[in-house]
Amino acid sequence: MTTTKQTEIKPNIDKPETREQKDKVKKPRVRLIPIWLRLLIILVLLILSLTIGAMIGYGVLGDGNAFDVFKKSTWQHIADIVVKE
């Protein structure tokens, strides 16, 4: 009489074998830059680019002094030209 020894195959939970199992066992992502800081950086870059663009547009393309962009009278003159009542 021969007896066959049955071996149990246990699934290895620690190391996923298929791609679906790898997708389910993802490590939590650690962000180097928090989301609030990313939004703040984007806001600062947006304001900086608008300011530099206005200075280049008024100073280089418009043949004026680039720092006149920051004067209220310049923007009042631009608004008067646009509205023209």
HELIX and SHEET records of a PDB file:
HELIX    1   1 ARG A   19  LYS A   24  1                                   6    
HELIX    2   2 ILE A   35  ILE A   56  1                                  22    
HELIX    3   3 GLY A   57  LEU A   61  3                                   5    
HELIX    4   4 ALA A   66  PHE A   70  5                                   5    
HELIX    5   5 LYS A   72  VAL A   83  1                                  12    
END                                                                             
